[in-house]
């Protein structure tokens, strides 16, 4: 989790996700997230409820990455070959 910057606040990240009807100003957000994980904003009272995603993406199964000839495609090498 990390503090919300003033730039993020000016672009709409303002209110706590956990007490929205009360419109409490948020000061924390989740830092590491995946595509299927929404941005969560929290006030000081609810910051323990924020869920951070993994620090690094999990690499796919090697059988899914390597083709029939046993080599990675260029896109897969750019993504997973240099981790």
C-alpha positions, -999 to +999 in steps of 0.1 A: +000+000+000+011+035-006+000+071-001-021+088-027-003+116-045-019+150-051-019+143-088-040+111-083-064+131-061-069+157-087-076+129-113-105+115-093-090+093-066-106+110-037-129+089-015-125+058+005-138+027-011-150+013+022-170+042+034-183+057+002-217+069+013-200+091+040-176+105+013-145+103+036-112+115+019-089+086+011-052+088+017-040+052+009-043+029-021-031-005-032+002-005-049+008-038-066-022-050-086-031-072-115-055-065-143-084-083-126-078-064-093-096-030-090-079+000-074-088+003-037-087+036-018-088+038+019-089+063+048-067+059+078-094+039+096-097+013+067-061+011+055-057-024+070-084-037+045-065-029+014-053-059-006-020-056-025-013-079-055+018-099-061+051-080-065+060-099-097+037-117-121+037-154-119+053-169-150+032-193-171+038-230-174+068-236-197+048-260-218+024-231-227+053-207-236+075-230-257+062-239-292+064-272-309+100-267-318+110-260-282+116-223-286+099-193-272+082-168-295+097-133-296+069-118-275+072-145-248+110-140-247+105-102-242+081-109-214+094-139-196+129-146-209+146-118-191+130-121-156 
